């Protein structure tokens, strides 16, 4: 009896681990599915199953499995022998392999010095750091497949970035680690993880959110947030959009010092990365900006859908064009850019207004998701891998499986029909264009619906399952 009492006292003295809010209890969709396999997780489940460490290991293992399956899915394209449109018929196209040759890395050209790379500086640096040693090794080993090696090494690095993203999401959601399984099991992750170098920016952006969530003394947290978001913006533009949410929260709470520290360190970091390249070769540095201004309406975006609808009523010729047909003309490119930017700006103002009028200050991840989603919804370019930008933000903003799975189904449908459209553009028609348009509409609508659901939870905080389990989280 004394031993039992002593054991009870020892248990009371241990630091309490965070209580996990299982999705089967807080998510009606998951709860309903759980009834098919034995019911919801109960209070008397084994302790291991309810520990953060146990769940985190499971989620990391699931992520590794999905990434391994992704590597298998892309493997038909690894050798670079893309004959008879194999990259489309096998759904395995990747910019990583294609741009090893297109960006001059296969010739040993240094990014921004010898060649104007089409991406921001940090992405170009990553390409060069991996590509130039691969090329140098290939010079002395004629049978070495440089393109395949470049893809394999890049994929490994991107996989590590993806695991880092998962680890930080788990750290942000310590009371809801099962939510991160949505990321680990995402079909979008399965099919697009290494289509481009996007996980470099993603891990930095999520790192910025993680740093902001820490309760460190002084201004270390906002300073690190700024450094990571500055690096993310130097890799891809969109991590800088997270400052819209930080600005909205500063306006709402009137706490300006953290915002100023984060913005200052972000600007300093971005300049430290970009200025040396700007000084070395300004024209090559600004190629990214020029290319984005010159690009027209891309596959599957709102304007592409509108142009398809216009074609049902107008020929598209001079004097017989619908609005979207007219905007798609080369001579109206500047106007298209202005409209896209104006719509995004209006959306950002709306997000700030929403934060000001909400019953309680919204979570940063909610505002971050809305901002990046608005950019994609109104942008003239929405490449297939851009969905990865939204993936961690959507899960952190609203970890509900029902609407999330609907969006993922729409993304997979878009992925499949996009390759059908590419085959059609190459002269091998496999489906009517209307099928691709339908998939594009489904993707647009499901993301817009997710935005509407996040807005509803900002206006009605009692519906926000994250806030119910951890009111102070981001």
N, C-alpha and C positions, 0 to 999 in steps of 0.2 A: 504493500500500500504506500509506503514511504517512497519507494522508487517511482511509483506512478505520479505522486504529487510532485516530486522533484522534476520528473520529465515534463509535467505541465508547466512548471515555473520556467524551465529552460525554453519551452516553446513560446511562452509569453515574452521572454527577454529578447528573442530574435527579432530583427527588423522585419516588419511586415512587407511582403512583396505586393506589388500592385494587383488589385483584383481585376481579372480579365473579364471584359464584357464580351461574351461569346456571341457571334452573329446569329446563332440559332435561337438566342433569347431576345435579341433586340431587332432583328430583321425578319419581318413576317414572311418574306419570300424564302429565305434560308430555313426559317422555322418550319414552313410547310414541307420543304424537301426533306428536312431532318426526320419528319414523321414517317417517311418511307424507309428509313434505315435505322429505326429504333428509338426515335424521339430526340428531343432537345437535350443539350448538355445540362446535366443537373448539378446541384450544389455538392452532391456526394461523389462526383466523378473523382478518379484517382488524382492525387495532388499534382503528379507530373504533367497530366494533361491540361492542368489549369495554370502552369507556370509559364512566365514570359520566355524563359530560356528554351523550354521544350518547344513551344509554338514557334519561336524564332528559328530554331534549327529546322523544323519542318518546312517553314516558308522558304528558307534559303535553299533547302534541298529541292523543293518544287521549282524554284527559279532555275537552279542548275539543270534540272530535267528539261524544262522548257527551252532553255538556251541550247542544250545538247540537241534537242529535236530540231531547233531552228538551224543549227549547223548542218544537220543531215538534210534538211529541206533545201538549203542553199548549195549543197555539195555538188550537184550536177554542173554548176557554173564555175566551180573553183579552178578548173584547169584553164579557163579562158578560151576554150575552143567553142565559141558560140556560133556554130554552124546551123543553118536551117532554122534560125530563130529559136534555138534551144533555150535561150535565156527567158523567152516568153512562154513557150509551151511547157516548160518545167517550173514556171513561176519563181525563178531563182535569180533574176537580175539584181545586181548590186552595184551602186556607184563606186564602191571601194575598189573593185577590180577594174571597172571601166576607166575610172579616172587615174588609176596608176599609169595608164598609157596616155590618156588625154591631157593630163596636167604635166607631162614631161618628166615624171619621176623615173620612168623606164629608161630615160636618156641621161639620168643623173643631173637633171636641172634642179637648182635650188629654188624652192617656192619663194615668190616675190622678188627674188634677185634675178633669176634667169627666166622666170615664167610668171605670168599674172594669174594667180589662183582665184577661182570664183567664190571662195569662202572667206570669212573673217580670219584674222591672223592666227589665232590659237589653233583653229582647225587645220590651217595650212602648216603650222609648225608640227602638229602631230603627224600629218601626212609625210612631211620631210624627215622627221626623226625616225620613222619606221621605213619609209621608202628608199631613202638614200643608202643606208647600209645594205638593204636587200639588193639594190642595184650594184653596189660595189662588190658584194659577194658573187653576184651573177656574172660579173665581168671576168672573173677567174675560174668560173665553173659553167661552161657553156651548156651543160645539160640541166642546169638548175632552172626550174620554172619560177621566174621572178614574180609574176602576177599572182600565182597561187600562194607563194610564200607571203607576199604582202597582204593578201586577203586573210590568210590564216592568222598571222601575227596581229593584224588589226582587229580581227574578230575576237581573239583572246583578250586583248586590251579592253575592247568594248564590253565583253562579258564581265570583266572585273569591275568596270564602271557600273554595269547593271546591278551586280551584287552589292557594290557600295551604295547604290541608290536604295536597294531593298533594306540594307542594314540601317541607313539613316531614317527611312520611313518607319521601321520597327522602333527605333529610338524615339521618334516623334510620337508614335501611337503605342506607348507602353501598356496602356490599359485595353487596347484593341488590336493586338498583333495579328489576329486572324484576318483583319481587313486587308493586310498586305498580301494575303493569298490571292486577292483579286489581281494584283500585279503579276504575281508569280505564274498564275494560270491564264493570263490574258492571251487570247488568240492573236491580238494585234502584236504583242511581243513575239509570239511564235513566228509570225511571217515577216516582220519588218526590223528585227533587232539590229541587223548589220547591213541594211540597205544603204545607209549613209553613216556619217560619224556623229550622229545626234546624241548618243549617250555621253559624249564628252560634256556637252552643255547641260544635259539632264542631271548628271551627277553633281555638277557645280550648282545648278539652280536648287535642287533638293538639299544640297549642303547648306546653301544660304538660308533656306527655311529651317533646317535643323539648328543652325547657329542662332537664329532669331528666337527659337523656342527655349534656348538655354537661359537659366537664371544666374549667370555668372556676375560677380561684383563689377562695378564700374561699367565701362562701355565696351568690354571685350566682345560681348555677343554681337552688338550692331556693327562693330569694326570688322569682325570676321565675316558677318553677313555681307558687308560691302565688298570685301576682298573676293569672296566666292562669286557673288553676283557680277562683279566687275570682270572676273575671269570668264564667267559664263557668257557675258555679253561679248567678250573678245573671241569666243568660240562660235556662237550663233547670236543673233540679235535679240531673240525673244526673252532670255532671262532678265534683261533690263526692264521688261514690262512689269515685273513684280514690284517695281517701285511705285506703280499706280496704287497698289494695295497698301503699301507702307505710307504713302502720302494720304490716302483716305483715312487710315487709322490715326495718323498724326493730327489731321484736321478734326477727327471725332473726339480724340482724347486730349488734344492740345498738349501732347508730349512731343516736342520737336527735336530735342537733343538726340535721341536715338536715330531718328531719320537723318539728321544732318551728318552724324558720324558715319552711318551706313552709306549715304550718298557720297560723302567726301572720300571715303576709302575706296568705293566703287570707281569713282571717276579717276582717282590716282592710279588704281590698279589697271584700269582700261588704258589709260595714257601710257603707263609703263610698258605695256605689251605692244601698243600700236605705234607710238611715236618713233621708235628705232626703225621700223619698217617704212613709215611715212617718209622719214628723212632719207632712207636708203633708196627707195624707189616709189615715189608718191603715185605715179600712174598705175603701177602694178598693185599697190595697196588699195586704190579706189576702184579696182575692177569689180569687186563685190557690189559696190553701190551702183556703178554704171550698169551692170548686168541686171540688177533688180529693177532699175528704172526702164530698161529696154525691153524686159520680158512682157509679153502680152498675156492674154487670158489663158490660163493653164487648164489642164484636165480637171474636170469634175467640180470646179468652184461655182459659186453662185452665178457669176457672169457667164460661165460656160453653159449652165443649165438654161439661163435666160436666152442665150443666143440660139440654143436648140429650139426653144419654144417660139422665138421670133421667126425662125425658118419655116414654121407651119403657116405663117400668115404673110410673110414678105420674102422677096427673092434675095434680099441682101445687097442688091445693086444700088448704084447712085440714085437717090430719090425714092427708093423703095426698100427702106431698112427699118427694122425695129430698133428700139433703144439699145439693146445689148449687141445687136449686129453693128450698130453705128459705133458704140464704144470699143468694139474689138478691132476697129481699123487702126492701122499703124499711125496714121496722122492724128489720131485721138488718144494716143498712149498717155500723154501727160494728163489729160482730163481723167482718164481711167485711174491713174495713180492718185490724182487728187481726190476723186470720189472715194476710193478705197481708204485712203488715209483719213478723210473727213468722217466717214462712217465709224472707223475705229476710234477716232477722237471723241465723237459723240457718245459712243458706247462707254469709253473711259469716264467721261463726265457723268454718265448715268450710274456707273459703278460707285463713283465717289458720292453722288447724291444718295444712292441706296445705303451706303455706309453711314452717312450722316443722319438718315431718317430711321434707321433700324432701331428696335427697342433696346438692344445692347450692341456694343461694338462687334462687328462680324469677326470671324476668325480669318487670319491672313490667308490661309490656304483656300478659303472660299473666294476671296477677292482675287487671288492669283489665278485660280481656275477660270473665273469669269473673264478676266482680262485677256488671257491667252486664247481662250475659246472665241472671244469676240474678234480678236485679230484674225483667226483662221476663218471664221464665218464670213467676214467681209473682205478678206484678202483676195488678190487675183491669182495667187499661187497656193496650193494646198497639196504638196507632194505626199505620196503614200506614207512615208516615214514620219511625217509631221504629227501623226496621231500619237507617236511616242511622247511628244511634248505634253499632251493632255493627260496621258495615262496616270502618272503619279499624282498630278494635281487633282484629277477627278476623284481618285480614291481617297486622298487626304481631305478633300472638300466634302464629299458625300459618299461614304462607304455603304451604299445600298446595292445589293446584287441585281435586283430586277431590272431597273433602268440601265445599269451598267452593262448587263449581258445583252440587252437589246441594242445598245450602241456597239458592242463588240461584234455582234452578228452583222450589223450594218457595215462595219469596217471590213470584215472578212468578205462580204458580198462585193464591196467596192474593190478590194484587192483582187479578187478573181476576175471581175468584169473589166477592171483596168487593163489586165494583161490581154484579155480578149480584144479590147479596144486598140491596144498596141499592135496586136497581130493584124487587125483590120487596117490600121494605118500603114502596115508593111505590105499590104496586098493580099492578106490571107484572112478574109472575113469569116468569123466564126459565130457572130451574133448580130442582131440589129442594134444600132446605136442606142435605141430607146431603152434597152436593158441596162446599159451603162448609166444612162441618165437617171433611171429609176434608182439604181444603187447610189448614185451621187446625191439624189434627193434624200434617200433614207439616211445616209451619213450626215447630211446637213441638218436634217430634222431631229435625229436622235441627239446630236450634240446640243442643238437649240433647246430640246426638251430637258436635257441635263442642266443647262443654264437656268431654265425656268424653275426646276426643282430646287436648285441651290438658292435662287432668289427667294423662293417661298420659305425655305428654312432660315434664311437671314431675317426675313420679316416675321417669322414665327419660330423663335429659338427653341420652343418646346418640342418641335419636330426634328431637331438636330440631334441625332443619336450620339455624336461625338461630344457635343457640349453637355449632354446629360451624364456621360461617364467621366468627363474631365473638363470642367467649365473653364479652366485657365489655359488650355492647350491652343496651339495655333491652328 
